[in-house]
């Protein structure tokens, strides 16, 4: 992938270990991040809205943008 991606898999998703390994194989961007949201189910923003929002904000705040000069 050519841009940073935040993956937020739910802790109680079926086959979470398989999903995490697939994410790890496909994530090559240095700013990409994977966070398993504790106590979440399939509808993460509805199940755990505060934890989800905090992870999204932390991810966005941590991004470093490179600007091409010239």
C-alpha positions in Angstrom: 0.0 0.0 0.0 1.2 3.4 -0.8 -0.4 5.3 2.1 -0.7 4.8 5.8 -3.6 2.6 6.9 -5.1 2.1 10.4 -6.5 -1.4 10.8 -8.9 -1.8 13.7 -10.0 -5.5 14.0 -12.4 -6.4 16.7 -11.1 -8.5 19.5 -14.0 -11.0 19.3 -13.9 -11.5 15.5 -13.8 -15.0 14.3 -10.4 -16.1 13.1 -8.7 -13.0 14.4 -5.3 -14.6 14.3 -5.7 -15.3 10.5 -6.8 -11.7 9.9 -3.9 -10.3 11.8 -1.4 -12.4 9.8 -3.0 -11.3 6.5 -2.8 -7.6 7.7 0.8 -8.0 8.6 1.7 -9.6 5.3 0.0 -6.8 3.3 1.1 -3.8 5.4 4.3 -2.4 4.1 3.9 1.3 4.8 6.0 2.4 7.7 3.2 4.5 9.2 0.5 1.9 9.0 -0.7 0.5 12.3 -2.9 -2.3 13.6 -4.8 -2.0 16.9 -7.1 -4.7 18.2 -9.9 -2.9 20.0 -10.5 -4.8 23.3 -14.1 -6.0 24.1 -15.2 -5.1 20.6 -17.4 -7.1 18.2 -18.1 -6.6 14.5 -19.5 -3.1 14.8 -16.5 -1.5 16.5 -17.6 2.2 16.3 -20.9 1.2 17.9 -19.6 -1.4 20.4 -16.6 0.8 21.6 -17.0 4.3 20.3 -14.6 6.0 22.8 -11.7 3.5 22.3 -12.2 3.6 18.5 -12.2 7.4 18.4 -9.1 7.6 20.6 -7.2 5.2 18.3 -8.2 7.1 15.2 -7.2 10.4 16.7 -3.8 9.0 17.9 -3.2 7.5 14.5 -3.9 10.8 12.7 -1.9 12.8 15.1 1.1 10.5 14.6 1.2 10.8 10.8 4.2 12.5 9.2 3.5 14.0 5.9 6.3 14.4 3.3 6.0 17.3 1.0 7.7 17.3 -2.4 9.6 20.5 -3.0 9.7 22.0 -6.3 
